[in-house]
Amino acid sequence: MQMPRLSPRWAPYLFISPFLALFALFGVFPLLFSLYLAFQSWEPTSGLGAMQYVGLENFYFAIGDAWFWKSLGNTLWLALASGLPQHLVAIPLAVFIHQSFTRSRDFMIGAYFLPYITSSVAIAIMFSSLFSRDYGLVNLGLDSLFGMAPIDWLNKPGTIKPAIALIVFWRYLGFNLVLYMAALQTIPKDLYEAAEMDGAGRWQQFWRITLPSLKPMIYFGVMLSVIGGLQLFEEPFILTNGKGGPDQSAMTSAVYLYRMAFDFNDFGGSSAMSWILFLIVAMLTWLTNRAFSARRSAA
């Protein structure tokens, strides 16, 4: 018996159907289910039949929850403290590596990119040891150089956020470095040669040629930093054992959503907060886009 032949018109859809099925199962369905849960009161241990429609009550609770706003403030602080320095350092560092290294350029890029592909759990464990009060190398270095007393970095509200910001900066610096290195390689060398013939120095070339040429990549990198910074979860979760640190000073919005769902068994409230966070991320992304659009129009 001869198998029926598939029309060539349907062949592409057949080949991408496994991806579409997995995306629908693990992408679309959880998204829609969380939107449905945002209007329900549900404790998962009671089963699906225990869901009760509560309308906008979960959203009202989220708006009036002091912990939610505190976690959002912590998230914004960490996003700014770790995200902005990444680009301020990655851009000149990329220019320096691009201009100063030829044979060992790939090695340098790989060394900076290594933290980004390293397990976040391993990174958090390593830095928890480095920031240890009694045996950490950070306190040992401060004591040797400045004679400072040991600092309990991870157990004080005033020091745990800078410590986490430093970890996030260290981890994602290499990712932004790769972005800017890729953009630098697309700038025609003729521009620099013409600038040198006109008497422009390195500093003038950077401001007049390199930086304007990097603007599209800067926009892309800043956008990723905004989105990723507002979803920061792994580093503060591991370093604080999922509890948010002393006085909840390191509890980001993503950590609080996790606690709402799995510590407090309030999946409805957690889903409502996640959609509020989504709207905040979308708004800040739009504002970032508007800011870069205004700069491009002015230029």
Backbone torsions as a table, in degrees:
resi	resn	phi	psi	omega
1	MET	NA	128.1	-176.4
2	GLN	-84.5	132.9	179.0
3	MET	-68.5	141.1	177.7
4	PRO	-65.1	138.8	-178.5
5	ARG	-85.0	139.2	179.1
6	LEU	-86.0	135.1	178.6
7	SER	-63.7	136.8	178.2
8	PRO	-56.8	-23.4	-179.2
9	ARG	-66.8	-29.9	-177.6
10	TRP	-96.3	-6.1	-177.2
11	ALA	-60.2	-45.0	179.3
12	PRO	-59.6	-37.9	-179.9
13	TYR	-68.7	-32.3	176.9
14	LEU	-66.6	-39.5	-177.7
15	PHE	-70.3	-34.6	-179.2
16	ILE	-92.5	-1.2	-178.5
17	SER	-61.7	-36.6	176.4
18	PRO	-60.0	-42.2	177.3
19	PHE	-63.7	-44.8	-179.1
20	LEU	-62.0	-38.4	179.3
21	ALA	-66.3	-45.3	179.0
22	LEU	-66.3	-39.5	178.8
23	PHE	-64.6	-39.9	178.3
24	ALA	-66.1	-37.5	-177.1
25	LEU	-75.2	-44.2	-174.2
26	PHE	-104.3	-5.0	179.5
27	GLY	-116.7	-62.2	-175.6
28	VAL	-70.6	-46.7	-176.9
29	PHE	-61.1	-48.5	177.4
30	PRO	-60.2	-34.9	179.8
31	LEU	-65.1	-48.1	-179.5
32	LEU	-68.9	-36.2	179.7
33	PHE	-67.2	-36.9	177.4
34	SER	-67.3	-35.7	175.7
35	LEU	-65.3	-38.7	176.5
36	TYR	-66.4	-40.9	-179.8
37	LEU	-65.8	-26.9	-178.4
38	ALA	-62.0	-19.7	179.9
39	PHE	-108.4	14.0	-177.8
40	GLN	-122.7	154.1	167.9
41	SER	-106.3	117.8	-171.3
42	TRP	-148.0	130.8	170.4
43	GLU	-110.1	114.0	-169.5
44	PRO	-60.3	-26.3	-179.6
45	THR	-67.7	-15.2	-179.5
46	SER	-91.2	-5.0	179.3
47	GLY	91.2	167.3	-177.7
48	LEU	-65.6	-27.2	-179.0
49	GLY	-70.1	-11.9	-178.1
50	ALA	-86.5	1.3	179.9
51	MET	-66.5	138.8	177.5
52	GLN	-130.5	130.2	179.9
53	TYR	-72.5	127.4	-178.9
54	VAL	-124.3	7.2	178.3
55	GLY	66.7	-130.1	-177.5
56	LEU	-92.1	14.0	-175.7
57	GLU	-62.0	-38.9	178.8
58	ASN	-64.0	-37.0	178.6
59	PHE	-69.4	-39.6	176.4
60	TYR	-62.4	-40.4	178.3
61	PHE	-63.4	-43.4	-179.2
62	ALA	-63.2	-42.4	-178.8
63	ILE	-65.4	-33.1	-179.2
64	GLY	-93.0	2.8	-177.0
65	ASP	-85.7	116.5	-178.7
66	ALA	-64.9	-36.0	179.7
67	TRP	-64.9	-36.1	179.3
68	PHE	-63.8	-43.7	180.0
69	TRP	-70.4	-32.9	176.2
70	LYS	-68.0	-41.1	177.6
71	SER	-64.5	-36.3	177.9
72	LEU	-67.2	-39.4	175.8
73	GLY	-63.3	-41.5	176.0
74	ASN	-61.7	-40.2	-179.2
75	THR	-64.0	-45.9	179.4
76	LEU	-63.4	-40.5	178.5
77	TRP	-60.9	-48.0	-178.9
78	LEU	-67.2	-36.8	179.7
79	ALA	-63.9	-41.5	179.3
80	LEU	-72.8	-44.5	-175.1
81	ALA	-68.5	-28.0	-179.8
82	SER	-102.6	-30.8	-174.9
83	GLY	-78.9	-47.8	-177.5
84	LEU	-62.0	-46.2	178.2
85	PRO	-62.2	-26.8	179.2
86	GLN	-57.7	-44.8	-176.9
87	HIS	-78.4	-35.0	178.7
88	LEU	-65.2	-28.4	178.4
89	VAL	-92.8	-39.1	-173.9
90	ALA	-66.6	-36.1	-177.3
91	ILE	-66.0	-56.4	178.5
92	PRO	-65.0	-31.9	178.1
93	LEU	-65.7	-41.4	178.0
94	ALA	-63.3	-41.4	178.3
95	VAL	-63.3	-42.6	-179.9
96	PHE	-63.0	-46.5	-179.8
97	ILE	-65.7	-39.8	-178.5
98	HIS	-64.4	-36.2	-176.3
99	GLN	-90.5	-26.1	-171.3
100	SER	-102.3	-19.2	-175.9
101	PHE	-120.6	138.4	176.4
102	THR	-120.0	-66.3	-178.8
103	ARG	-70.8	-38.4	-176.2
104	SER	-95.6	15.3	-177.9
105	ARG	-63.8	-43.8	-179.2
106	ASP	-63.8	-37.8	178.5
107	PHE	-64.2	-42.5	179.9
108	MET	-63.2	-44.6	179.3
109	ILE	-63.3	-42.8	179.2
110	GLY	-62.9	-37.6	179.7
111	ALA	-64.6	-41.3	178.8
112	TYR	-74.2	-29.2	-178.0
113	PHE	-80.9	-18.5	-176.0
114	LEU	-56.0	-43.7	179.2
115	PRO	-59.6	-30.1	-177.9
116	TYR	-66.9	-34.5	-178.1
117	ILE	-96.0	0.8	177.3
118	THR	-80.7	147.9	179.9
119	SER	-57.1	131.6	179.7
120	SER	-64.3	-30.0	177.6
121	VAL	-66.0	-44.2	178.5
122	ALA	-63.9	-39.4	178.7
123	ILE	-64.2	-45.0	-179.2
124	ALA	-64.3	-40.1	178.3
125	ILE	-65.0	-41.3	-179.8
126	MET	-63.1	-45.2	-177.8
127	PHE	-74.8	-28.1	174.1
128	SER	-64.6	-31.4	175.0
129	SER	-74.2	-41.1	180.0
130	LEU	-64.9	-35.1	-178.6
131	PHE	-92.8	11.6	178.4
132	SER	-60.1	142.2	-175.3
133	ARG	-68.0	-42.4	-172.4
134	ASP	-96.3	-31.6	-172.5
135	TYR	-124.6	5.9	-176.8
136	GLY	-74.9	146.3	-179.8
137	LEU	-70.2	-25.3	179.3
138	VAL	-65.2	-49.4	178.3
139	ASN	-66.2	-35.0	178.4
140	LEU	-64.2	-40.9	178.6
141	GLY	-67.6	-41.2	178.4
142	LEU	-65.1	-35.8	178.3
143	ASP	-69.0	-40.2	-178.9
144	SER	-69.3	-39.1	-175.1
145	LEU	-85.2	-40.7	-172.2
146	PHE	-122.3	-2.5	-178.9
147	GLY	67.6	29.5	-177.6
148	MET	-80.7	148.1	176.4
149	ALA	-72.1	155.0	-179.6
150	PRO	-58.7	139.4	179.3
151	ILE	-109.6	131.8	177.8
152	ASP	-86.3	79.3	-169.4
153	TRP	-57.9	-44.1	-169.9
154	LEU	-94.8	4.0	-178.0
155	ASN	-127.0	16.6	176.3
156	LYS	-127.8	136.6	-177.1
157	PRO	-59.7	-32.2	-175.9
158	GLY	-81.4	-11.2	-175.8
159	THR	-117.8	-19.3	-175.3
160	ILE	-71.5	-35.2	179.5
161	LYS	-68.2	-44.8	174.5
162	PRO	-60.6	-34.2	178.8
163	ALA	-65.5	-43.7	179.2
164	ILE	-67.4	-39.7	178.3
165	ALA	-60.9	-38.7	178.1
166	LEU	-64.9	-39.6	179.2
167	ILE	-64.6	-45.8	-179.6
168	VAL	-64.2	-41.5	177.1
169	PHE	-59.8	-46.7	-178.2
170	TRP	-63.4	-36.7	-175.5
171	ARG	-74.6	-39.9	-171.9
172	TYR	-100.1	-0.3	176.5
173	LEU	-60.3	-43.5	-178.7
174	GLY	-64.5	-34.0	178.2
175	PHE	-63.6	-46.6	178.2
176	ASN	-67.5	-32.9	177.5
177	LEU	-61.2	-42.3	178.9
178	VAL	-63.8	-40.4	178.2
179	LEU	-59.2	-48.1	-176.7
180	TYR	-72.7	-31.6	175.6
181	MET	-64.9	-40.0	177.5
182	ALA	-63.8	-39.3	179.6
183	ALA	-69.6	-37.3	-179.7
184	LEU	-62.6	-33.8	-177.8
185	GLN	-73.0	-11.3	178.2
186	THR	-92.8	-7.0	-179.9
187	ILE	-78.5	124.5	-179.4
188	PRO	-61.6	136.2	178.5
189	LYS	-68.8	-21.8	-179.9
190	ASP	-60.3	-32.3	-180.0
191	LEU	-63.5	-42.5	179.8
192	TYR	-69.8	-37.9	179.0
193	GLU	-64.9	-40.8	177.8
194	ALA	-66.0	-38.2	179.2
195	ALA	-65.8	-38.9	178.3
196	GLU	-65.5	-38.6	178.3
197	MET	-65.2	-29.6	178.1
198	ASP	-84.4	-0.7	177.3
199	GLY	90.3	13.3	179.6
200	ALA	-76.9	134.4	177.8
201	GLY	-84.8	-179.2	-179.1
202	ARG	-59.8	-42.5	-177.8
203	TRP	-65.8	-42.7	178.4
204	GLN	-66.7	-36.8	177.1
205	GLN	-64.1	-38.0	179.5
206	PHE	-64.0	-46.1	-176.1
207	TRP	-75.8	-33.2	-173.5
208	ARG	-94.6	-24.5	-175.9
209	ILE	-118.1	-56.6	-172.0
210	THR	-65.7	-54.0	-175.0
211	LEU	-62.9	-46.5	176.3
212	PRO	-60.8	-34.9	179.3
213	SER	-70.4	-24.8	-178.8
214	LEU	-86.9	-4.5	-174.1
215	LYS	-56.6	-44.2	177.3
216	PRO	-60.0	-39.9	179.4
217	MET	-72.7	-33.6	175.9
218	ILE	-62.6	-43.0	176.8
219	TYR	-58.9	-45.9	-179.8
220	PHE	-63.8	-44.7	-178.6
221	GLY	-67.0	-42.1	178.4
222	VAL	-64.4	-38.7	178.5
223	MET	-61.6	-43.6	177.7
224	LEU	-64.5	-37.6	179.1
225	SER	-66.0	-39.0	178.6
226	VAL	-63.7	-48.2	-178.4
227	ILE	-66.6	-45.4	-179.0
228	GLY	-68.9	-37.8	-179.9
229	GLY	-64.9	-35.9	179.6
230	LEU	-77.1	-11.0	176.6
231	GLN	-109.7	18.4	-176.4
232	LEU	-58.9	126.4	-174.9
233	PHE	-139.6	-52.2	-165.7
234	GLU	-62.3	-52.7	-175.0
235	GLU	-62.3	-52.5	179.0
236	PRO	-66.1	-31.3	-179.8
237	PHE	-66.2	-45.3	-177.1
238	ILE	-72.6	-42.3	-176.9
239	LEU	-69.2	-24.9	-179.8
240	THR	-108.2	11.1	-178.5
241	ASN	56.6	32.1	176.4
242	GLY	76.3	10.1	-175.1
243	LYS	-107.1	-8.2	177.3
244	GLY	93.5	-0.2	177.4
245	GLY	80.4	-178.0	-179.2
246	PRO	-64.5	130.7	179.6
247	ASP	56.6	28.6	179.9
248	GLN	54.2	28.6	-175.1
249	SER	-76.2	-13.3	178.2
250	ALA	-119.0	15.9	-179.4
251	MET	-84.8	106.0	177.9
252	THR	-79.7	172.0	-179.4
253	SER	-62.8	-39.7	179.6
254	ALA	-65.4	-38.6	177.1
255	VAL	-65.6	-40.8	-179.7
256	TYR	-67.2	-37.4	176.3
257	LEU	-61.1	-41.1	177.7
258	TYR	-62.5	-44.5	-179.1
259	ARG	-65.7	-39.9	178.0
260	MET	-58.4	-40.6	-176.0
261	ALA	-79.9	-47.5	-168.6
262	PHE	-103.5	-19.3	174.7
263	ASP	-95.0	-41.2	-176.7
264	PHE	-102.8	-1.0	177.9
265	ASN	55.0	34.6	178.0
266	ASP	-112.7	81.2	-178.1
267	PHE	-72.6	-29.9	177.8
268	GLY	-66.5	-47.0	177.9
269	GLY	-64.5	-39.3	178.9
270	SER	-64.5	-40.1	178.9
271	SER	-65.9	-40.6	178.1
272	ALA	-62.7	-43.3	178.8
273	MET	-64.6	-35.8	179.9
274	SER	-65.5	-36.1	178.6
275	TRP	-74.9	-32.3	173.0
276	ILE	-64.6	-42.6	177.4
277	LEU	-63.0	-38.2	177.1
278	PHE	-60.6	-42.4	178.7
279	LEU	-65.4	-37.7	178.0
280	ILE	-66.0	-43.1	177.5
281	VAL	-61.6	-43.7	179.8
282	ALA	-63.3	-40.6	-179.3
283	MET	-65.9	-45.4	-180.0
284	LEU	-67.1	-34.4	175.5
285	THR	-63.9	-41.7	178.3
286	TRP	-64.6	-41.7	178.8
287	LEU	-64.5	-38.7	177.0
288	THR	-63.6	-42.1	177.8
289	ASN	-62.8	-41.5	179.1
290	ARG	-64.1	-40.8	-178.8
291	ALA	-63.7	-44.6	179.2
292	PHE	-70.7	-32.6	177.3
293	SER	-65.4	-40.1	178.3
294	ALA	-63.7	-40.3	178.6
295	ARG	-65.5	-39.8	179.3
296	ARG	-66.8	-36.4	179.2
297	SER	-67.9	-40.1	179.2
298	ALA	-65.9	-35.3	178.8
299	ALA	-71.4	NA	NA
